[in-house]
Amino acid sequence: ILVLLFEDFGFVVPRTLEYNQLSGTIPPELGNLPRLERIRIGDNHYTENIPNFIQNWTNLEKLVVQASGVNGPIPSGIALLTKLTDLRISDLNGTDATFPPLSSIKNLKTLILRSCNIIGPLPDDLGEMSKLKILLVDSNFFHPCMLSAPFFAAAH
């Protein structure tokens, strides 16, 4: 795979797996790219869960998984991606899940989790993400009382 050749030589290049009509599973070899900084996986026909190996991408700054056919839930290992500034996940298939653990991701500027089958409340620690500029979490199943007073106080 060309991506692996670039990684072996120490280069980090933007990577996209979008609009390729790919199907089956996301190649597990992608989990062996710890220096990966950006990846876009969208508009394909994958048939598996978001792979747990995403936690290996500890240098990742941008992760986009939109309309890719993958199933949820969002793996808890996403909390290890502390360099993320842009996280966009949408249109997950599968069962309901709680909001993913994101409190360790302090530099997040864009958080889009649309149609991810998320249930329950939004976590209060979203209000502590001082760099967050864009928050879109529509088309999920949040409780009617989804934000508490601490969220609004921290968001100001």
VOGU-3710 file (C-alpha; in Angstrom, 3 decimals, decimal comma):
1> ilvllfedfg> 0,000/0,000/0,000  1,347/3,410/-0,970  0,315/4,846/2,397  2,608/2,393/4,171  5,550/3,321/1,948  5,242/6,977/2,878  5,017/6,098/6,556  8,094/3,863/6,334  10,140/6,769/4,970  8,992/9,100/7,742
11> fvvprtleyn> 6,730/11,304/5,651  3,284/12,179/6,891  0,883/13,100/4,123  -2,841/13,845/4,195  -4,768/10,636/3,648  -8,266/10,104/2,428  -10,284/6,992/1,793  -13,342/8,969/0,693  -15,488/8,522/-2,386  -13,839/5,250/-3,400
21> qlsgtippel> -16,846/2,931/-3,026  -14,692/0,695/-0,816  -16,436/-2,174/0,953  -15,710/-4,882/3,487  -13,448/-3,999/6,385  -11,177/-1,045/6,984  -7,657/-2,426/6,412  -6,111/-3,300/9,799  -2,710/-2,228/8,424  -3,886/1,357/8,893
31> gnlprlerir> -3,556/0,756/12,626  0,208/0,551/12,108  0,487/4,242/11,207  1,186/5,970/14,539  2,368/9,179/12,835  -0,862/9,614/10,925  -2,084/13,204/11,355  -5,285/13,277/9,300  -7,611/10,688/7,862  -10,960/10,873/6,127
41> igdnhyteni> -13,046/7,746/5,769  -16,303/8,543/4,079  -18,801/7,678/1,393  -17,845/4,030/1,268  -19,576/0,763/2,121  -17,677/-0,669/5,063  -19,467/-3,318/7,099  -17,757/-3,326/10,477  -17,487/-1,307/13,662  -15,160/1,653/13,866
51> pnfiqnwtnl> -11,944/-0,272/14,479  -10,302/-0,168/17,891  -6,944/0,412/16,220  -7,781/4,091/15,833  -6,343/4,472/19,347  -2,911/3,862/17,774  -3,158/7,128/15,852  -1,870/9,225/18,753  -0,639/12,031/16,459  -4,003/12,368/14,759
61> eklvvqasgv> -5,316/15,935/14,512  -8,302/15,352/12,227  -10,564/12,302/12,037  -13,519/12,274/9,666  -15,759/9,203/9,447  -18,901/10,238/7,589  -21,387/8,159/5,598  -18,897/5,325/5,526  -21,189/2,413/6,365  -19,364/1,623/9,614
71> ngpipsgial> -21,157/0,625/12,790  -20,973/2,205/16,193  -20,337/2,638/18,937  -17,407/5,022/18,847  -14,551/3,125/20,550  -13,530/4,349/24,002  -9,910/4,367/22,770  -10,746/7,629/21,026  -9,873/9,251/24,368  -6,208/8,495/23,612
81> ltkltdlris> -6,243/10,815/20,591  -5,334/13,866/22,654  -4,003/15,865/19,681  -7,355/15,902/17,883  -8,600/19,339/16,903  -11,292/18,164/14,480  -13,510/15,121/15,078  -16,372/14,431/12,679  -18,312/11,186/12,853  -21,757/10,714/11,352
91> dlngtdatfp> -24,238/8,203/10,063  -23,194/5,246/12,185  -25,163/2,036/11,921  -25,604/-0,303/14,847  -26,828/-0,185/18,395  -27,284/2,684/20,810  -24,283/3,872/22,814  -23,415/6,541/25,344  -21,463/9,680/24,544  -17,801/8,800/23,864
101> plssiknlkt> -15,147/9,798/26,438  -13,652/13,016/25,109  -12,599/14,944/28,243  -8,898/14,205/27,617  -9,025/15,884/24,199  -8,361/19,478/25,252  -7,611/21,058/21,833  -10,830/20,030/20,118  -12,175/22,892/17,976  -14,747/20,999/15,905
111> lilrscniig> -16,896/18,186/17,271  -19,536/16,724/14,988  -21,286/13,547/16,108  -24,417/13,393/13,946  -26,636/10,329/13,698  -24,336/8,214/15,875  -27,106/6,517/17,904  -25,908/8,258/21,065  -28,302/8,002/24,004  -28,369/9,654/27,403
121> plpddlgems> -27,202/13,125/28,403  -24,421/15,220/26,945  -21,496/15,165/29,369  -20,910/18,273/31,472  -17,220/18,298/30,558  -18,130/19,487/27,050  -18,494/22,908/28,645  -14,866/22,741/29,752  -13,585/22,420/26,191  -12,519/26,046/25,910
131> klkillvdsn> -11,287/25,756/22,306  -14,484/24,156/20,995  -16,023/26,378/18,300  -18,334/23,971/16,463  -20,545/21,438/18,232  -23,106/19,495/16,196  -24,684/16,462/17,841  -28,090/16,324/16,193  -30,074/13,243/15,199  -29,124/11,298/18,324
141> ffhpcmlsap> -31,278/10,256/21,286  -30,385/12,604/24,119  -32,476/12,832/27,271  -34,865/15,812/27,386  -32,748/17,449/30,093  -29,532/17,076/28,135  -27,385/19,853/29,564  -26,947/20,773/33,167  -26,204/24,185/34,644  -22,431/23,452/34,930
151> ffaaah> -22,293/22,957/31,150  -23,768/26,382/30,463  -21,623/28,070/33,111  -18,419/26,578/31,693  -19,412/27,379/28,110  -19,465/31,129/28,705
//
